[in-house]
């Protein structure tokens, strides 16, 4: 489980940045070359490359050299793991809130 926890930490840290979230959204439409992705952002190419490297390091994207360009694509597994974690957390808190509601209603009925 520690590896899963570390992976989730890296995914959430990567997605905390609006540029990287937008890159993930763009790649949701399909694979794209780095230069094609970079056109959507007003930053120097080396700075943009750092964002792609963060996304690749945590496994959200993968790349492949095709000719003279590097093509990036979304890797859905880390997003699915983050979604599973959020669903479990939501179920936990919904159960706790339901228990609190029941308790408060019982207290109200007793007064």
C-alpha positions in Angstrom: 0.0 0.0 0.0 2.9 2.5 0.5 3.6 2.4 -3.2 -0.1 3.2 -4.0 0.0 6.0 -1.4 3.2 7.5 -2.9 1.7 7.2 -6.4 -1.5 9.0 -5.3 0.6 11.8 -3.7 2.5 12.3 -6.9 -0.7 12.3 -9.0 -2.5 14.8 -6.8 0.6 17.0 -6.6 0.9 17.0 -10.4 -2.7 17.8 -10.8 -2.5 20.7 -8.3 -1.0 22.8 -11.1 -3.4 24.4 -13.6 -1.0 24.0 -16.5 -0.7 20.3 -15.9 -4.4 19.9 -15.5 -5.0 21.6 -18.8 -2.4 19.3 -20.5 -4.2 16.3 -19.1 -7.5 17.7 -20.6 -5.8 18.3 -24.0 -4.4 14.8 -24.0 -7.9 13.5 -23.2 -8.7 14.3 -26.8 -5.9 12.1 -28.0 -2.1 11.9 -28.4 -0.2 15.1 -29.3 3.3 16.2 -30.0 5.1 18.4 -27.4 5.2 21.4 -29.8 1.5 21.0 -30.5 0.7 21.0 -26.8 3.0 23.8 -26.0 1.2 26.2 -28.5 -1.7 26.4 -26.0 0.5 27.9 -23.3 2.4 31.2 -23.1 5.7 30.0 -21.7 9.1 29.0 -22.9 9.5 25.5 -24.2 11.9 24.4 -21.5 9.4 25.5 -18.8 6.6 23.7 -20.6 8.8 20.6 -20.8 9.2 20.6 -17.1 5.4 20.2 -16.7 5.4 17.3 -19.1 8.2 15.7 -17.2 6.3 15.9 -13.9 3.2 14.4 -15.6 5.4 11.6 -17.0 7.2 10.9 -13.8 4.0 10.3 -11.9 2.6 8.1 -14.7 -0.2 10.4 -15.9 1.3 10.6 -19.4 3.7 8.6 -21.4 5.7 9.7 -24.4 7.3 8.1 -27.5 9.8 9.6 -29.9 8.4 9.6 -33.4 10.8 10.9 -35.9 12.1 14.3 -34.7 9.2 14.9 -32.3 8.0 13.4 -29.0 4.4 12.4 -28.9 2.6 12.3 -25.5 -0.5 10.4 -24.6 -2.6 10.1 -21.5 -2.1 7.1 -19.3 -5.4 6.5 -17.6 -4.3 4.1 -14.8 -3.2 6.8 -12.3 -6.3 8.8 -12.9 -8.4 5.7 -12.3 -6.5 5.0 -9.0 -7.1 8.6 -7.9 -10.8 8.4 -8.8 -11.1 5.1 -6.8 -9.5 6.8 -3.8 -11.9 9.7 -4.0 -14.9 7.4 -4.4 -13.9 5.5 -1.3 -13.3 8.7 0.7 -16.7 10.0 -0.4 -18.4 6.8 0.7 -16.7 7.0 4.0 -17.8 10.6 4.6 -21.3 10.0 3.3 -21.7 7.1 5.8 -20.3 9.3 8.7 -22.7 12.2 7.8 -25.6 9.7 7.6 -24.7 8.5 11.1 -24.5 12.1 12.3 -27.9 12.8 10.8 -29.4 9.8 12.6 -27.8 10.8 15.9 -29.1 14.4 15.6 -32.6 13.2 14.7 -32.6 10.8 17.7 -31.5 13.7 20.0 -34.2 15.9 18.6 -36.9 13.3 19.2 -35.7 12.9 22.8 -36.2 16.6 23.6 
